[in-house]
Amino acid sequence: MVKCADCGKETSEDSVVCCDMCGAPLCEECGTTGLCSTCAELWEAEIDLEDMEAEEEGE
């Protein structure tokens, strides 16, 4: 059994999904996006930063 890095739920090794960025083990429910919550937050922050930079260049 493997513990999900996001919710802490015990999952069998056969149904573990790994985060695409850091490889953290996730249960099937938490792994639907392919990213753990930490990497998802970082991904969103990076997209927001790129959007802000694009807006500044457009002015």
KOLTI-286469 format. One record per residue (C-alpha): residue in three letters; chain; x, y, z. Coordinates in Angstrom, 3 decimals, decimal comma, always signed. Example, Ala and Ser with C-alpha at 12.3 -4.5 7.8 and 13.67 -1.06 7.14 Angstrom:
BEGIN
{resn=ALA&chain=A&u=+12,300&v=-4,500&w=+7,800}
{resn=SER&chain=A&u=+13,670&v=-1,060&w=+7,140}
// end
This chain:
BEGIN
{resn=MET&chain=A&u=+0,000&v=+0,000&w=+0,000}
{resn=VAL&chain=A&u=+1,168&v=+3,498&w=-0,856}
{resn=LYS&chain=A&u=+0,022&v=+6,679&w=+0,872}
{resn=CYS&chain=A&u=-1,311&v=+9,460&w=-1,380}
{resn=ALA&chain=A&u=+0,847&v=+12,593&w=-1,124}
{resn=ASP&chain=A&u=-2,248&v=+14,834&w=-1,295}
{resn=CYS&chain=A&u=-5,036&v=+13,262&w=+0,760}
{resn=GLY&chain=A&u=-3,130&v=+10,596&w=+2,698}
{resn=LYS&chain=A&u=-5,406&v=+7,793&w=+1,511}
{resn=GLU&chain=A&u=-3,795&v=+4,345&w=+1,347}
{resn=THR&chain=A&u=-3,834&v=+3,030&w=-2,237}
{resn=SER&chain=A&u=-2,679&v=-0,249&w=-3,699}
{resn=GLU&chain=A&u=+0,491&v=-0,007&w=-5,770}
{resn=ASP&chain=A&u=-1,440&v=-1,126&w=-8,861}
{resn=SER&chain=A&u=-3,698&v=+1,948&w=-8,835}
{resn=VAL&chain=A&u=-1,149&v=+4,609&w=-7,845}
{resn=VAL&chain=A&u=-0,787&v=+7,573&w=-10,190}
{resn=CYS&chain=A&u=+2,449&v=+9,566&w=-10,040}
{resn=CYS&chain=A&u=+2,691&v=+13,345&w=-10,338}
{resn=ASP&chain=A&u=+4,012&v=+14,290&w=-13,782}
{resn=MET&chain=A&u=+6,364&v=+16,919&w=-12,352}
{resn=CYS&chain=A&u=+7,764&v=+15,545&w=-9,080}
{resn=GLY&chain=A&u=+6,733&v=+11,877&w=-9,149}
{resn=ALA&chain=A&u=+4,820&v=+11,964&w=-5,844}
{resn=PRO&chain=A&u=+2,446&v=+9,006&w=-5,418}
{resn=LEU&chain=A&u=-1,247&v=+9,925&w=-5,737}
{resn=CYS&chain=A&u=-4,502&v=+7,987&w=-5,442}
{resn=GLU&chain=A&u=-6,637&v=+7,799&w=-8,598}
{resn=GLU&chain=A&u=-8,925&v=+10,626&w=-7,407}
{resn=CYS&chain=A&u=-6,090&v=+13,069&w=-6,650}
{resn=GLY&chain=A&u=-4,152&v=+12,037&w=-9,756}
{resn=THR&chain=A&u=-6,846&v=+12,925&w=-12,291}
{resn=THR&chain=A&u=-5,002&v=+16,113&w=-13,304}
{resn=GLY&chain=A&u=-1,625&v=+14,364&w=-13,388}
{resn=LEU&chain=A&u=-0,195&v=+16,794&w=-10,823}
{resn=CYS&chain=A&u=-0,030&v=+16,765&w=-7,034}
{resn=SER&chain=A&u=-1,529&v=+19,794&w=-5,267}
{resn=THR&chain=A&u=+1,900&v=+21,372&w=-4,680}
{resn=CYS&chain=A&u=+2,934&v=+21,145&w=-8,331}
{resn=ALA&chain=A&u=-0,532&v=+22,258&w=-9,478}
{resn=GLU&chain=A&u=-0,189&v=+25,430&w=-7,375}
{resn=LEU&chain=A&u=+3,292&v=+26,072&w=-8,770}
{resn=TRP&chain=A&u=+2,019&v=+25,491&w=-12,310}
{resn=GLU&chain=A&u=-0,837&v=+27,982&w=-11,821}
{resn=ALA&chain=A&u=+1,511&v=+30,560&w=-10,281}
{resn=GLU&chain=A&u=+3,869&v=+30,212&w=-13,253}
{resn=ILE&chain=A&u=+0,997&v=+30,688&w=-15,718}
{resn=ASP&chain=A&u=-0,186&v=+33,767&w=-13,790}
{resn=LEU&chain=A&u=+3,362&v=+35,177&w=-13,867}
{resn=GLU&chain=A&u=+3,623&v=+34,594&w=-17,617}
{resn=ASP&chain=A&u=+0,248&v=+36,320&w=-18,111}
{resn=MET&chain=A&u=+1,386&v=+39,334&w=-16,071}
{resn=GLU&chain=A&u=+4,634&v=+39,570&w=-18,054}
{resn=ALA&chain=A&u=+2,713&v=+39,360&w=-21,323}
{resn=GLU&chain=A&u=+0,390&v=+42,179&w=-20,203}
{resn=GLU&chain=A&u=+3,361&v=+44,371&w=-19,280}
{resn=GLU&chain=A&u=+4,942&v=+43,820&w=-22,702}
{resn=GLY&chain=A&u=+1,656&v=+44,696&w=-24,409}
{resn=GLU&chain=A&u=+1,401&v=+48,110&w=-22,751}
// end
